[in-house]
């Protein structure tokens, strides 16, 4: 896995924080963490999309963020565990992994190389 895909995975990790923050933030500090998470998440996604296919980057970003948010809701916020929900998340993740596997990575030569 190269650095650009790592940026996508880290961006998705921060996406989970800002999505949760949008629902649960109540004070200055929680809103500050939410805003910082939004900035870090989108910055990393934009940087990765400069070298990787934008559609695939966005699909992986959203898919991993969605899965992370659902699992966080179940683990930390009392969302009921449903086998159907987990099965659908696994189907979503298999699609995301499939997109990553079939995406050709073009190495660009030049100033950014």
C-alpha positions as CSV (number, residue, x, y, z in Angstrom):
1,X,0.0,0.0,0.0
2,X,1.4,3.4,-0.9
3,X,1.3,6.7,0.9
4,X,-1.7,8.0,-1.0
5,X,-3.9,5.1,0.0
6,X,-2.7,5.5,3.6
7,X,-4.0,9.1,3.4
8,X,-7.4,7.8,2.3
9,X,-7.6,5.4,5.2
10,X,-6.5,8.1,7.7
11,X,-9.0,10.5,6.2
12,X,-11.8,8.0,6.7
13,X,-10.7,7.5,10.3
14,X,-11.1,11.2,10.9
15,X,-14.4,11.2,9.1
16,X,-15.8,8.9,11.8
17,X,-14.9,11.6,14.4
18,X,-16.4,14.5,12.6
19,X,-19.6,12.6,11.8
20,X,-20.0,11.6,15.4
21,X,-19.1,15.2,16.4
22,X,-21.9,16.6,14.3
23,X,-24.4,14.6,16.3
24,X,-22.9,14.8,19.8
25,X,-20.9,18.0,20.0
26,X,-22.3,20.4,22.6
27,X,-19.5,22.8,23.7
28,X,-16.6,24.7,22.4
29,X,-14.0,21.9,22.8
30,X,-16.2,19.2,21.2
31,X,-17.0,21.5,18.3
32,X,-13.3,22.4,17.9
33,X,-12.4,18.7,17.7
34,X,-15.2,18.2,15.1
35,X,-14.0,21.1,12.9
36,X,-10.4,20.0,13.1
37,X,-11.4,16.5,12.2
38,X,-13.3,17.9,9.1
39,X,-10.3,19.8,8.0
40,X,-7.8,16.9,8.5
41,X,-10.2,14.5,6.8
42,X,-10.8,16.5,3.7
43,X,-7.3,17.7,3.4
44,X,-6.0,14.1,3.4
45,X,-8.7,13.0,0.9
46,X,-7.9,15.9,-1.4
47,X,-4.1,15.2,-1.3
48,X,-4.7,11.5,-2.1
49,X,-7.1,12.4,-4.9
50,X,-4.4,14.4,-6.6
51,X,-2.6,11.1,-7.5
52,X,-5.3,8.5,-7.3
53,X,-8.6,8.3,-9.3
54,X,-11.0,10.6,-7.6
55,X,-14.1,8.4,-7.9
56,X,-12.3,5.5,-6.3
57,X,-10.8,7.7,-3.5
58,X,-14.2,9.1,-2.7
59,X,-15.9,5.7,-2.7
60,X,-13.3,4.2,-0.4
61,X,-13.4,7.3,1.9
62,X,-17.2,7.2,2.2
63,X,-17.4,3.4,2.5
64,X,-14.8,3.2,5.3
65,X,-16.3,6.2,7.0
66,X,-19.7,4.7,6.9
67,X,-18.5,1.4,8.3
68,X,-16.5,3.1,11.0
69,X,-19.4,5.3,12.0
70,X,-21.8,2.3,12.2
71,X,-19.4,0.3,14.3
72,X,-18.7,3.3,16.6
73,X,-22.4,3.7,17.1
74,X,-22.8,0.1,18.1
75,X,-19.6,0.0,20.3
76,X,-19.8,3.4,22.1
77,X,-23.3,4.8,21.8
78,X,-25.7,2.0,22.4
79,X,-27.0,1.4,18.9
80,X,-28.6,-2.1,18.8
81,X,-26.5,-4.8,17.1
82,X,-28.3,-6.3,14.1
83,X,-26.9,-9.1,12.0
84,X,-28.5,-7.6,8.9
85,X,-26.7,-4.2,9.5
86,X,-23.4,-5.9,9.9
87,X,-23.9,-8.1,6.8
88,X,-24.8,-5.0,4.7
89,X,-21.7,-3.2,6.1
90,X,-19.5,-6.2,5.1
91,X,-21.0,-6.1,1.6
92,X,-20.2,-2.4,1.4
93,X,-16.6,-3.0,2.6
94,X,-16.2,-5.8,0.1
95,X,-17.2,-3.4,-2.7
96,X,-14.7,-0.8,-1.4
97,X,-11.9,-3.3,-1.2
98,X,-12.8,-4.5,-4.7
99,X,-12.6,-1.0,-6.0
100,X,-9.2,-0.5,-4.5
101,X,-8.0,-3.8,-5.9
102,X,-9.1,-3.1,-9.5
103,X,-7.9,0.5,-9.5
104,X,-4.7,1.0,-11.5
105,X,-2.2,3.2,-9.8
106,X,-0.4,5.5,-12.2
107,X,2.9,6.7,-11.0
108,X,3.4,10.3,-12.1
109,X,6.9,11.6,-12.9
110,X,7.9,15.1,-12.2
111,X,8.0,17.5,-9.3
112,X,5.6,15.5,-7.1
113,X,7.5,12.2,-7.6
